């Protein structure tokens, strides 16, 4: 007998028969008649019995979730792309409001303040990165970087780009996969002593067909590249655009990439008031100057403000909507699909709450904690911290070559002490030896860092 499942719409056998009769077929199998018989699964799926009560389902899910290890029970020093920053309560409060609670940008006819909230987000991020135009967000930082390079290719009419210095293997893979139909990519070396981009290696890869150079600051190692002016000059030598991936959190303390001549700036909004959500709280932004050659190459939605018929009243809506794939369809620059608009609104709330002084205090506190952690870790026999000489923000490379333990062994021992250690980069960047990427945020107290040092001293003794 078929199960009428309370959580699946139209699960009732009677309703299904009515639906099949309405479309003129006898069975659900007829709907899949185009699929060859040899490709169909003949036996039933090996699934447990359905949970038909809300209590039973809730209990089952909670049991599964209880297996997770979170930052609530463990002290975490893992970053590498998803960061444990404090999320003010007001961010969650606004995120749960009915007029905002959707990933979609929406349309003006059903707008209850979402468009204005997105405009305010774009304005605040634009002020932070010193750019005029900010996109409704992409899925994550990696897509924002890939789209930025594709924009550069369309602007310049060229088909080549260079990724400069240390970028995570995961992000680089996404960029390469996403942009492959549009351009060819090369990756330049980084300075193995400082962790900054190697300018000589970068110059050797540039050609007359180079559309853009992509560099991150802070980069994957947490190193601030001090020579963006030099990279700008290198780009100018061959007519390439400079695309910079920049962490918004650091901008309370460091100059924005735009002040060094960046043409396109991108980054991740997760650090601005969004929970980690087991790695799912990511959301990318793209920012440029307000010039037609940039604006018309955005594939994503843009939100603007305009006067209405009422004196002193303003409305909010799409900017240059005709350039998107919604209008151009298969001729569109890139496809525009479901975005992460809710996370953008949360980031706007976060920036409005923090203000310039709050962002400065936050970045300064992280910088101080990072320096303290590096100094304390370096006091452990056999440990070198930081392993790179470049100025570090939030993340440091810690090397364990002087000990008898691998990073994997160290992390396993730390877990037994309820500490989540740094990201193991010994395979990703094998030239750095047994090294890990340790992340320090405002969530770490002096006691947390001291406890880490004590635990490592015990593990490595």
N, C-alpha and C positions, 0 to 999 in steps of 0.2 A: 504494500500500500504506500502511495506517494506521501511524503511528509509535507505538511503545510507549515513552512518555516516562518516564524513571526518577524524575522529580520530581512526577508527577501520579498520585495514587492511582487505582487501577482503570483505568489507561490501556490495558491489554491488550485487544485486540479480543475475545478469548475471554471474558474476565471481563465485558466490557460486554454481550455477547450473553446471558450467563447472567443478568445483572441485568435486562435488558429482558424476557427470558422469564419471570422471576419476577414481574414486575409486569404482565405480560400485554399488552405492546406489541411491535410488530415493529421499530420504529426510534426513534431519538432524536427525529426530526422529529415523531413523534406526540405527544411530550410538549409541543410548542409549537403544537399544533393550534388553540388558542384565539386565537393571534395572527393577525390578518388577513394574507393572502398579500401584499398590496401593501406591508405594513410590514416584510416580511422581507428580509434581505440575500441576494441571489441569488448573488453571487460570493464567492470565498474572500477572506479578509483578506490584505492585502499585508504579510506578515510574513516575516522571514528564516528560513532553515532552523534547526530546533531544535538546541541545544547538548546533546548526549547524554552527554558525560562531565563528571564533577565538575571536573576540571582546566580544561577549556575554558570552563565556566560561570564558575568562579572567576576566570580570567584576564579574561574579558569584563567581568565586574562591576567588577573592580579597575581596569580601564582607564577605565570610566565614572567611578568614584569619584575617580580621580586628577585629573579635571578640576576638582574642587571646590577652592575657596580656603578654608582654615580658619585658625583662630587659632593653629595650630601654626606656620604659615609666615608669617603676616602679623600685624602689631600691629593690634588692633581697638579702635575707639572707637565702635562701633555698639551701641546698647542698645534703647531704645524698646519694651520689653516682653519681651525675651529677653536675659539678661545673662551675661557671661563671668566667673563666680565660680569660685574654686578648689574642686574636688571631691576631698576626702580619699580615699585609697586604700581605706579601710575601708568607705566608702559603696558602692563598686563590688563589694567582696568580699561584703558582706551581700546586695546586690541580686542577685547571681548564685547564691545558695543555692536549692536546689530547693524548699524548703518555702515560699519567698516569690515565686518567679519566675513571676508571673502578674498581669495587670491586675485580676483579679477578687478581690473580698473573700473569697469562699469560703463554706463552711458548716462548722458545728461538727463534723460527723461526719468531715470530712477535714482538720481543723485540726492543724497541726504547729507551732504557735506564731505563726501569722499574725495571729490575733485579738488575742493579747496585744501583738504588735508594733504593731498598729493602735491599740490602746488607749493604749499608751505614746506613740505619735505624737500622738494627740489630746490627751493630758495635757500634753505638752511645748509644743505649739502654744498650747493654752489658757493655760498659764502665761505664755508669751511675750506674748500679746495681752490677758491679764487677763480672759479669759472662761471660762465653765464648760463649755460644750458645743461640740465641734468636729466637723464632718462628716467622714465618709469622703469623699475629694476628688471634685470635679467634673472635667470635662475640662481647664478652664483658668480663669484669672482672670475672663475675660469672662462665662463661664457662671455662675461663682460670684456675680458682681455682679448678673447678670440674675435668678438664682434668689433672691438676697437681696431684690431689689425685689418679686418676685412673692410672697415670704413676707410682706413688709410689707403688700402689698395684701390678702392673706388675713387677716392679723392685724387690720387696721384696717377692713376692709370697704370700702375706697376704691379708686378706679380711676385715680389720677393720681400721677405722680412727677416730680421735677425732678433733672436731672443738673447739678451745680454745678461751674462752672469748666472747667479744661483736662483733657479726657479724649481719648485717641487716637481718631481717626476709626474705626479698625478696631474697637476695643472698644465704642465707642458704637453702631456699626452692629449688632454682635452683640446688645448689650443691647436695642436697639430692636426687632430682628427677633424675639428670643426672647420678649420681654414683650408684644408687640403684641396678642395675643389677650386679655391680662389687663388691661392699663392703657394710658393715654396718657402720653407723655413730653414734657417740655419741657427745653430746655437753656439754662441761664443763662450770662451772659457771665463773662469773667474780667478782672481788672484788667490792662490792657495794660502797665502799668509794673512791677508786682510779680510778676505771674503767678498771684496768689492768686485765689480765687473772689470775684466781685463781689457783696457782700452786698445792695446795693440792687437789683440785677438779680434776684437770687434771691428776695427778698421780693416783688417785683412779680409773680412767677409762681405764688406759692402761692395755693391756693384751699381751700375747706372740704372738697374731695374729694381733697386731697393726702395720699397714704399715706406717702410718704417723700421725703427729700432724700438724694441720693447724691453724695458728695464723696470725692476721693482725696488722700492725703497720704503721701509726696510725690506730686504729680500728674504728668501726662505730661511736664511741663517739668522735673521734678526738684525743684520748689519745695515746701517745707514750708509748709502753710497754718497760720499762727499763730492764727487766729481760730476754731478749732473750737468754743470756748465760745459765741461769738456765733452760730454756725450752729445750735448746740444750742438756744439761746434762740429763734431764728427758727422752728425746728421746733416748739417748745413752744407758740408763739403760735397755731398752727393745728392742734395735735394730731398732727403728722406724726412718723414715726420717723426717726432719723438712721442712715443706712447709710454706713459708711466703708470705702473700699478702702485698705488700708495695707500697705506693703512690710515683710515680717518682718525683713529685714536691718537696717533703720533702728532697730528697737526695742531694739538694744543701747545706743542713745544717746538716743533720744527717748521721750517718754511714749506709752503705747498709747492708741488712740482711745477705749477703754472708759473711761479716766480723765476724758475730756471728755464722757462721757454717751452715747457711741455705743450704739445698740440692737443693731445687727448689724454685724459686722466681716468683711470678706472680703479675699482676696489670692491671690497665686500662690506655690506651693511650689517653683518651679523654682530660685529663688535659694538654697534650703536643700539643697545637696548634689546637685542634679540637673544632668546635662550639658545643654547647649543642644540637642543632637541635631538640628541644622539647623532649629531652631524647633519641634521636636516634644516637647521635654522639659517642657511646661507642665502645671500641675496646680493647680486652684483649691481653696481652703478657705473654709468659712463658719463663723463662731463667734458664739455668743450667750450670754446668761445662762441658768442652769438654771431656767427657768420654763415651765410647761406651754404657755402661749400661744405661745412661741417653738419649743419642742421639737416640738410636734405639727404644726408647719407646715414642718418640714424635709421635703423630698421624698427626700433621700438617706439612705443607711444611717448609723446611729449605733452605735458600739461602746461597750459598758459592761462593768462588772465586778460580780460577785456571789459571795457565799459558796456553797460546795458542801456536800454532806452530810458531807464530811470536815472535822473541826475544823482551822481555820487554812488551809484550802485555798480557792482562788478560781478561778472560771471566767470566761471572756470570751465575749461574744456580742452579739446584736442588742438594741437598745433601742427599745421602742415600734414593733416591726416592722409592726404592723397598719396604721400610717398610710401605708405605702409603696404604690406602684403594683403591687408583687408581690401584695399582698392586695386592694387596692381596684380594681385593674385600670383600666378606663376612667374610673372615678370618682376615681382618684388625683389628688393635688394637682399633681404633675408626674410625668413618666416617669422611672424609674430604670433606667439601662442600664449598659453597661460603664463602669467608673470607671478611676481611675488609682491603685489601691491600692498598687502597688509603689513608685510615686514618693513616696507618703505615708510608707511604711516607711523609705525612704531619708532623707527629711526628719527623721524621728524619730531615726535614727542620727546624722545631722549635728548636731542640736540637743543630743543626749546627749554627743557628742564635744566640742562647743564649750563648752557650759556658759555661765552668765551672764557670766563674765569674758571668755571667748573672743568672745562676741557683742559685748561692749562694745569690745574691742580692734579687732574687725573693722570695726564701724561708725565708730569714731573714725579708723581708718586711711583708710577711704574718704572721710570728711569732709575730712581733711587733704589727701589727694591731689586731691580735687575743687577745694578752695580754691587749691591750688598751680597746678593746670591753668588755672583761670579767670584767675588773675593773670598767668601766663606768656602765655596766648593774647591777653590784653588788651594786651600790650606790642607786638603786631604791628601795624604801621601799617595803618589802615583796618578793623581787626577790633575788634568790641565784645564783651567777654566778662566776666561774663555779661550778656546783653542784657536780663535781667529782674532787678529788685532784690531779690526774695524770696530767703530763705535756701535754698541748693541742697544736695541730697544726691544724689550719684552721677551726676546728669545736669545739664548746663548748656546753655542756649541761647546759641549763638555766632552773631553777626550779621556778614555780609560786605558790607553795603551800601556801606561806605566803600572798597571795592576795585573793581576792574574785572572781577571774576570772579563767576560764579554758583556756587551750592553744587554743582551738577552738575559744572561744570568743575573745581572744587576737588577733589571726590571722585575724579574720573577721574585727575587728576594725582597724587593721593596713592596711588592703586592702583598706579601705575607705580613708586612708591617703596616698595611692599609695606606700605602702611598702609591700613586700612579706615577711612574717615572717618565723621563723624557722620551721623545720619539727616536727610535733606533734608526739612524741614517747610515749605518756601517755598510749596507749593501747599496743604498741609493747613491751615496757619495763615498765609495770604498777608498778613495785616495785620502780621506780624512781618518782612516783607521777605525778603531772601535770608539765611535763618537755617537752622542745623542743630543737631541735638541730639547733643551729645557726651557719651559715657558713660565714667566713670572708676571702676574697681573696684580691689580689692586686688591684682589681677593686673598692674596697671600700676606700673612702677618710675619713679623720677625720670628715669632715662635714656630710658624710653619717651616720657614727656611732653615732655622736652626735644627728642627726635628729632622729635616731631610739630610742635613749634614751629619747629624749624629747617626742616623740610620745607615747612610753610605759608609761612614767610618767603620761601623760594626760589620757591615756586609763585606767590606774590602780588607778587613784586618786578617 
